[in-house]
Amino acid sequence: MKRPLVELVGTGRYTPTKVLTNADFERMVDTSDEWIVERTGIRERHISGPTETVAAMSKFAAVQVLEQAGIGPLDIDAIVMGTASPDRLLPSSACDLQALLGADNAAAFDIQAACSGFLYGLTVAEGLVTAGTARHVLVIGAERLSTITDYTDRSTCILFGDGAGATLVRAVSDGRRGILASYLKTDGRLAELLYRPGGGGCHPPDERLLADRGYFIKMAGREVFKAAVRSMADACDQALSQAGLTARDVDVLIPHQANIRIIEATAKHAGMPMDKVYVNVDRYGNTSAASIPIALDECVREGRIREGSTVLMVAFGGGFTWAAMVVRW
Ligand code: UT7
């Protein structure tokens, strides 16, 4: 087993106060609570208000992490933000967060790896620390998917929610805890199964974009579903084998929270009973890059993850991107 070189310290999260329930969607589009619960497991999602920007939500999550890590904003050397719904296209939301936090010594940048953004971010942070480029890297997953969701498209609008989660990556303090394995993968040929057709350089904003609603997320749900199950299974296998562990060694599996059926299929493939699998998709829906760090924070605060726990995190998202990481807490 690889000797861990970096550890995760502290967790934090923020979810907006406004909640949209399945009953709310019954009034907005042709759907039913029964269909949504049966096909996705989602019951409600949190939706940001005007001041709950990606940067603002991230700040709430980051402050909790700094408090637990016992450091101040000036001690942060880098901020790595996974987001697919940045506050602006330029500059990155990480830059806005850096200013909000007063993290004057930190380099800051976003990672666009969709729902895998937090695990990609952790892996980049691991590299920054092991290369000696940074001592303390704040890693965030934050999304305001409600701003890029088409609320007239019943096949996608019932899925997505907003929120932020964070942790800090630094060199290991005692050699027993930290990142044991990390696996990243991409298949860009499948990009158009889950994407936003317009708004970027290929289709800059114009009247057609507004008419086509091409600014919003488009998804071929069934194809994405199949790829998600396949890829998350692959990622679990790869990360566990890299760590020299089996499913029996894992105390908690935190899968990306997109759909309860994908979560159950991933757990089944990994050979993990559902009582070891953390599920909160019912309360938040799919919050993309924020999904794993929100779940991680809940697990730590609920005592499901304790010192010495072995945690497997696995994600899948647009790109397609997928990733898994094994961490000893
Ligand atoms: O974050 C990572 C990426 N995202 C994901 O991992 C999401 C992956 N995909 C999924 O979770 C599922 O594919 C969905 C939840 C999006 C859809 O579930 P599904 O079981 O794959 O349904 P479907 O797309 O095959 O549609 C089945 C039927 C269709 O009607 P017909 O053609 O059979 O008459 C849809 O029009 O369900 C219909 N439908 C709905 N009915 C009621 C689609 N959305 C809704 C809805 N309410 N909200």
Boltz pocket constraint, residues with backbone or C-beta under 6 A from the ligand:
constraints:
  - pocket:
      binder: B
      contacts: [[A, 30], [A, 31], [A, 32], [A, 35], [A, 36], [A, 39], [A, 40], [A, 115], [A, 154], [A, 155], [A, 156], [A, 158], [A, 194], [A, 220], [A, 221], [A, 222], [A, 223], [A, 224], [A, 225], [A, 228], [A, 258], [A, 259], [A, 262], [A, 286], [A, 288], [A, 316], [A, 317], [A, 318]]
      max_distance: 6.0
